[in-house]
């Protein structure tokens, strides 16, 4: 095992028999480091917060430790209708598609005629 401790075979057999007879086993566990201190109550934490705020007020200085969050937005130039280049929304219509197909067929027909002439 990882910790180097392993129960003896007789101990394992005894625990299985007890589990079979009783159904559940009581757990007795001891942590060598002891118990942790109790969690402070809400009243104590409130009084601590008040003391901290008083300490801040006593200092007399008010510095902004946090940087100002300025949100920059892109500005549009006067007279520009909308986004430029790849930022434009790409749209098409059926007439443009048909024109593209016709143009491609013409290019293919020219290439075919050139091959036939050779």
C-alpha positions in Angstrom: 0.0 0.0 0.0 1.0 3.6 -0.3 1.3 4.4 3.4 3.0 1.1 4.1 0.3 -0.1 6.6 -1.8 -3.1 5.8 -4.1 -5.0 8.2 -3.3 -8.6 8.9 -5.3 -11.4 7.2 -7.0 -12.4 10.5 -8.1 -8.8 11.1 -9.6 -8.6 7.6 -11.4 -11.9 8.1 -12.7 -10.7 11.5 -14.0 -7.4 10.0 -15.8 -9.3 7.2 -17.5 -11.6 9.7 -18.6 -8.7 11.8 -19.9 -6.9 8.7 -21.8 -10.0 7.8 -23.4 -10.4 11.2 -24.0 -6.7 12.1 -24.6 -5.2 8.7 -22.6 -2.0 9.5 -19.5 -1.3 11.5 -18.8 1.6 13.8 -16.0 3.8 12.6 -13.4 4.8 15.2 -10.9 7.1 13.6 -8.2 9.3 15.1 -6.4 12.0 13.3 -2.9 12.6 14.7 -3.0 16.3 14.1 -6.1 16.9 16.3 -9.2 19.0 15.6 -9.2 22.3 13.7 -10.3 25.4 15.5 -14.0 26.1 15.3 -15.3 28.4 12.6 -15.8 31.9 13.9 -19.4 33.0 14.2 -21.0 35.6 12.0 -21.0 38.2 14.8 -17.2 37.9 15.2 -16.5 38.3 11.5 -18.8 41.4 11.4 -16.9 43.0 14.2 -13.6 42.2 12.5 -14.9 43.9 9.3 -15.8 47.0 11.3 -12.3 47.2 12.8 -10.8 46.9 9.3 -13.0 49.7 8.0 -12.0 51.9 10.9 -8.3 51.3 10.3 -8.8 52.4 6.6 -10.6 55.6 7.7 -7.9 56.5 10.2 -5.1 56.5 7.6 -6.4 59.7 5.9 -5.4 58.7 2.4 -7.7 57.5 -0.3 -5.8 55.8 -3.1 -7.5 53.8 -5.8 -5.7 50.5 -5.8 -7.8 49.1 -8.6 -7.2 50.5 -12.1 -10.1 52.2 -13.7 -11.9 49.9 -16.1 -12.3 52.0 -19.2 -14.0 50.2 -22.0 -12.9 51.4 -25.4 -15.3 51.0 -28.3 -14.3 51.3 -31.9 -15.3 54.6 -33.5 -16.9 54.8 -36.9 -15.7 57.4 -39.3 -18.3 59.9 -40.5 -19.7 59.0 -43.9 -18.9 55.3 -43.6 -22.0 53.1 -44.2 -20.8 50.1 -42.3 -18.0 47.6 -41.8 -15.2 47.3 -44.3 -13.6 44.3 -45.9 -14.0 40.9 -44.2 -16.1 42.4 -41.4 -19.0 42.8 -43.8 -21.7 40.2 -43.7 -21.5 38.0 -46.7 -24.8 37.7 -48.5 -25.8 36.5 -52.0 -28.8 36.0 -54.1 -29.8 33.4 -56.7 -29.1 35.7 -59.7 -25.5 36.1 -58.5 -25.1 32.3 -58.3 -26.5 31.8 -61.8 -24.2 34.4 -63.2 -21.2 32.8 -61.5 -22.2 29.4 -63.0 -22.6 30.9 -66.5 -19.2 32.6 -66.3 -17.6 29.3 -65.2 -19.2 27.4 -68.0 -17.9 30.0 -70.5 -14.4 29.7 -69.1 -14.6 25.8 -69.3 -15.9 26.0 -72.9 -13.0 28.3 -74.0 -10.5 25.9 -72.4 -12.1 23.0 -74.2 -12.0 24.8 -77.6 -8.3 25.5 -77.0 -7.5 21.9 -76.3 -9.4 20.8 -79.5 -7.5 23.2 -81.7 -4.1 21.7 -80.7 
